[in-house]
C-alpha cells in the first residue's frame, strides 16, 4: 500500500492493480515443485495441446495441428503487407472450428474488423458487403463458433486491461477459445520503463503469461523495421524495436509482399520460429486482400538462404536483360 501511494501521484493505475494483486498472491502458492522421484508417473501422462488450426495445411503439419493452449504466435510483417488480414484469417478459422474468438483491435474500428471477418468467411469482396447484407447474414447463421471484437484506442489498453475484459466475459459464462491482439506493439505497458524495447519485451512476456493462465492460444503481430519493406524474405533480423520479444513466442512466421507481389496477389511466408517442429522454411502464398483470402501454396518449402539466392539470381537476370535492350537501342 505504501508503494501504491507513490504510483497514485503518477496515475499508474495498471501498475497499482498489478502491485496489489501480486501482494495478495504472496503465500497462496502451496506448490513446492516437481519431485523427480515421487512424481515419476506424471512424466508419462499424456498432455493435450488442443491446437487450433491455422487454416493452412502446410503450417499445421509443421506445428502439429496449429497453435496450442497456452502458446503465443506472432506474425511479423512491414506496414501495409497484411498483418491484420492474416490475423483475421486465423481468427476466422477458429470461429469456423467452433471456438469463441475474442479479437482486440487497437488500430482499426471494430465494425471494420467485423466486416473483414464477413468477407473472409463468406468469400464476398469487401467492396460488395453492403450490397450482400442478407446473403452474409444467412451464411453466418450456420457458424458453430462465436466472435467478439473489442476496440481500444491506440496505446490506451494494456495486458491488464485485456485480462479484466476477459474476466468479465468469463463471469457472463463465455469460455474463450482463442485471443487475437492486433497488435501487441500498440499496447500500453503495465510498467513504464526508460527504454521502449524493454516495454515491448515485457508486453510480449505478459501476453505469453496470459495465454498460459487462460489455457488458450494467443495470436498477435509485430512490425518490421525499414529493411523489411521490400525484402523478398523477412527474417527475425528485421523485427522492429525489440528483438527480445521473439524469445517468448512459440511460433513466429513472417509475411513479405513486394510491390509486384501485391499487384499479382502473391507473397511469401517464412517460418522463423517453431517450438513444435521444423522452421527456417519459405512457402509461397496467394493473398487477395479484396476478400481476405490467404492460401499457402502446396509447393515444397525451401530455406530462406535458397529463397534469397533465387531472388538475387532473378535480379541479375533482369539487369542483364535491361543491359541487352540498352545496347540494342544504342546500336
C-alpha positions in Angstrom: 0.0 0.0 0.0 2.9 2.3 0.7 4.3 1.7 -2.7 0.9 2.4 -4.3 0.8 5.9 -2.8 3.7 7.0 -5.0 2.0 5.3 -8.0 -1.2 7.3 -7.5 0.7 10.5 -8.0 1.8 9.4 -11.5 -1.6 7.9 -12.3 -0.1 4.5 -13.0 -3.3 2.6 -12.3 -2.4 -0.6 -14.1 0.8 -0.8 -12.1 -1.2 -0.2 -8.9 -3.5 -3.1 -9.8 -0.5 -5.3 -10.5 1.2 -4.4 -7.2 -1.9 -5.2 -5.1 -2.6 -8.5 -6.9 1.0 -9.6 -6.6 0.8 -8.8 -2.8 -2.4 -10.8 -2.4 -0.9 -13.8 -4.1 2.0 -14.0 -1.7 1.8 -17.1 0.4 -1.1 -18.5 -1.6 1.1 -20.9 -3.7 1.3 -24.3 -2.0 3.1 -26.0 -4.9 6.5 -27.0 -3.7 7.7 -28.1 -7.1 8.0 -31.3 -9.1 9.6 -34.1 -7.1 11.8 -36.1 -9.6 11.1 -39.5 -8.0 7.8 -39.1 -6.0 6.1 -37.6 -9.1 7.6 -40.1 -11.5 4.3 -41.1 -13.1 3.4 -37.5 -14.1 6.2 -37.5 -16.7 4.3 -40.2 -18.7 0.9 -38.7 -18.6 -0.4 -37.6 -22.0 -1.0 -33.9 -22.2 -3.3 -32.4 -24.8 -2.2 -29.2 -26.6 -5.7 -28.8 -28.1 -4.3 -27.0 -31.1 -6.5 -24.7 -33.2 -5.9 -24.9 -37.0 -4.3 -22.1 -38.9 -6.3 -23.0 -42.0 -3.1 -23.7 -43.8 -2.3 -27.4 -44.0 1.4 -26.9 -44.6 1.8 -24.8 -41.4 -0.5 -27.2 -39.4 1.8 -30.1 -40.2 4.9 -28.1 -39.1 3.4 -27.0 -35.7 1.5 -30.2 -35.0 -2.1 -29.1 -35.8 -1.9 -25.4 -35.1 -1.3 -23.1 -32.2 -1.9 -24.9 -28.9 -3.3 -23.9 -25.5 -1.0 -21.5 -23.6 1.1 -20.7 -26.7 1.9 -17.4 -28.3 2.0 -17.0 -32.0 3.4 -13.9 -33.8 3.0 -12.7 -37.4 5.9 -10.4 -38.5 5.3 -8.0 -41.5 6.1 -4.5 -42.6 3.4 -1.8 -42.7 0.8 -2.5 -45.5 1.8 -6.1 -46.0 -1.4 -7.6 -44.5 -0.7 -8.3 -40.8 -4.3 -7.5 -39.8 -5.6 -9.6 -42.7 -3.6 -12.6 -41.6 -4.9 -12.3 -38.0 -8.5 -12.1 -39.3 -7.8 -15.3 -41.3 -6.5 -17.1 -38.2 -9.5 -15.9 -36.2 -12.0 -16.9 -38.9 -10.6 -20.4 -39.0 -11.0 -20.7 -35.2 -14.6 -19.5 -35.5 -15.3 -22.0 -38.2 -13.9 -24.7 -35.9 -16.5 -23.9 -33.3 -14.3 -21.8 -31.0 -15.1 -18.5 -29.3 -12.6 -15.9 -30.5 -12.0 -12.5 -28.8 -10.4 -10.1 -31.3 -8.8 -7.0 -29.8 -8.2 -4.2 -32.2 -6.0 -1.2 -31.3 -5.7 0.3 -34.8 -9.0 -0.3 -36.7 -12.6 0.2 -35.8 -14.5 -2.9 -34.5 -17.0 -2.7 -37.4 -14.2 -2.7 -39.9 -12.7 -5.8 -38.4 -16.1 -7.5 -38.3 -16.6 -6.7 -42.0 -13.3 -8.3 -42.8 -14.5 -11.4 -41.0 -17.7 -11.3 -43.1 -15.6 -11.2 -46.3 -13.1 -13.9 -45.1 -15.9 -16.3 -44.0 -18.3 -15.8 -47.0 -15.8 -15.0 -49.8 -17.7 -11.8 -50.7 -15.4 -8.9 -51.6 -15.1 -6.1 -49.1 -16.5 -3.6 -51.6 -19.7 -5.7 -52.0 -20.5 -6.5 -48.4 -23.1 -3.6 -48.1 -25.0 -4.9 -51.1 -24.9 -8.5 -49.8 -26.1 -7.9 -46.3 -28.9 -10.6 -46.3 -26.6 -13.1 -48.0 -23.9 -12.6 -45.4 -26.4 -12.8 -42.5 -27.8 -16.1 -43.8 -24.3 -17.5 -44.2 -23.3 -16.6 -40.7 -26.3 -18.4 -39.1 -24.6 -21.8 -39.5 -21.4 -20.7 -37.7 -20.6 -23.0 -34.8 -18.2 -20.6 -33.1 -18.6 -17.1 -31.8 -16.7 -13.8 -32.5 -16.3 -10.9 -30.1 -14.5 -7.8 -31.4 -13.3 -5.3 -28.8 -11.9 -2.0 -29.8 -9.4 0.1 -27.8 -7.8 3.4 -28.9 -4.1 3.0 -29.7 -1.9 2.8 -26.6 -4.9 3.0 -24.3 -5.1 -0.6 -23.3 -2.6 -2.9 -21.5 -2.4 -6.6 -20.9 -4.1 -5.8 -17.6 -7.0 -4.2 -19.4 -7.4 -7.3 -21.6 -7.3 -9.6 -18.6 -10.0 -7.5 -16.9 -12.2 -7.7 -20.0 -11.7 -11.5 -20.3 -12.7 -11.9 -16.7 -15.9 -10.0 -17.4 -16.6 -12.4 -20.3 -15.9 -15.4 -18.1 -18.4 -14.1 -15.5 -21.0 -14.0 -18.2 -20.4 -17.7 -19.0 -18.3 -17.1 -22.1 -15.4 -19.5 -22.5 -12.7 -18.0 -24.7 -11.1 -20.4 -27.2 -8.6 -18.0 -28.9 -7.4 -14.5 -28.3 -6.2 -12.2 -31.1 -4.4 -8.9 -30.4 -4.0 -6.5 -33.3 -1.3 -5.7 -32.5 0.8 -6.1 -29.4 3.2 -3.3 -30.2 0.3 -0.9 -29.8 -0.5 -2.0 -26.2 0.4 0.3 -23.3 3.0 -1.2 -21.0 1.9 -2.0 -17.4 5.3 -1.0 -16.0 6.7 2.2 -17.5 10.4 1.8 -18.3 13.1 4.1 -19.7 13.7 2.1 -22.9 10.8 1.3 -25.4 12.4 -2.0 -26.2 12.2 -3.1 -22.6 8.5 -2.1 -22.5 7.8 -4.1 -25.7 9.6 -7.1 -24.3 7.5 -7.0 -21.1 4.3 -6.7 -23.2 5.1 -10.0 -25.0 6.1 -11.7 -21.8 2.7 -10.7 -20.3 0.8 -11.9 -23.3 2.6 -15.3 -23.1 1.7 -15.5 -19.3 -1.9 -14.6 -20.1 -2.1 -17.4 -22.6 -0.8 -19.9 -20.1 -3.1 -18.6 -17.3 -6.2 -18.8 -19.6 -5.0 -22.0 -21.3 -5.8 -20.8 -24.8 -3.7 -19.7 -27.7 -3.0 -16.0 -28.4 -2.1 -14.6 -31.9 -0.6 -11.2 -32.4 1.5 -9.3 -34.9 4.7 -7.3 -34.9 6.0 -4.6 -37.1 9.3 -4.9 -39.0 11.9 -2.2 -39.4 12.6 -0.3 -42.6 14.7 -3.1 -44.0 11.6 -5.4 -44.3 9.7 -3.1 -46.6 10.9 -4.6 -49.9 12.6 -7.7 -48.6 11.9 -11.0 -50.5 12.0 -13.0 -47.3 11.7 -11.4 -43.9 13.7 -13.0 -41.1 13.7 -12.1 -37.4 16.6 -9.7 -38.0 14.1 -7.3 -39.5 11.9 -7.2 -36.4 11.3 -3.7 -35.1 12.5 -2.1 -31.8 12.9 -5.1 -29.5 14.4 -8.4 -30.8 13.9 -9.9 -27.3 10.1 -10.1 -27.7 10.7 -13.0 -30.0 12.2 -15.1 -27.3 8.9 -15.9 -25.5 6.9 -16.7 -28.7 6.2 -20.3 -29.5 5.5 -19.8 -33.3 6.6 -17.0 -35.5 6.0 -16.5 -39.2 6.8 -13.5 -41.4 4.7 -12.3 -44.3 6.6 -10.5 -47.1 5.0 -8.8 -50.1 6.8 -6.6 -52.5 5.0 -4.0 -54.7 5.0 -6.5 -57.6 3.6 -9.2 -55.3 0.7 -7.0 -54.2 -0.2 -6.5 -57.9 -0.1 -10.2 -58.6 -1.8 -11.2 -55.2 1.4 -13.1 -54.3 3.7 -13.2 -51.3 5.9 -15.4 -49.1 5.6 -16.9 -45.6 8.8 -17.7 -43.7 8.7 -19.9 -40.7 11.0 -18.0 -38.4 10.5 -20.0 -35.1 8.6 -23.2 -34.3 8.9 -24.9 -30.9 6.8 -27.8 -32.0 8.6 -28.7 -35.3 11.0 -27.5 -38.1 11.5 -23.9 -39.0 13.5 -21.9 -41.5 11.2 -22.8 -44.4 9.7 -20.4 -47.0 6.3 -21.0 -48.6 4.7 -19.0 -51.5 1.3 -17.7 -50.7 -1.7 -16.4 -52.7 -3.2 -13.4 -51.0 -6.2 -11.4 -52.2 -6.9 -8.5 -49.9 -10.3 -7.8 -51.6 -11.9 -10.8 -49.8 -9.2 -11.6 -47.1 -8.3 -14.8 -48.9 -4.9 -16.2 -48.0 -3.7 -19.6 -49.2 -0.3 -21.2 -48.6 0.5 -22.9 -51.9 1.2 -26.6 -51.9 4.8 -26.4 -53.2 7.6 -27.8 -51.1 9.1 -25.3 -48.6 12.7 -24.0 -49.3 15.1 -22.4 -47.0 15.5 -18.7 -46.5 19.0 -18.8 -48.0 17.7 -20.6 -51.1 14.9 -18.0 -51.5 17.4 -15.1 -51.1 19.7 -16.7 -53.7 16.8 -17.2 -56.1 15.9 -13.5 -55.6 19.5 -12.4 -56.3 19.6 -14.6 -59.4 16.3 -13.2 -60.7 17.6 -9.6 -60.2 20.8 -10.4 -62.0 18.9 -11.8 -65.0 16.6 -8.8 -65.0 19.6 -6.4 -65.1 21.2 -8.5 -67.8 18.0 -8.2 -70.0 17.8 -4.4 -69.4 21.5 -4.1 -70.4 20.9 -6.0 -73.6 18.0 -3.8 -74.5 20.0 -0.7 -73.7 22.9 -1.9 -76.1 20.4 -2.7 -78.9 18.9 0.7 -78.5 22.4 2.3 -78.8 23.1 0.3 -81.9 
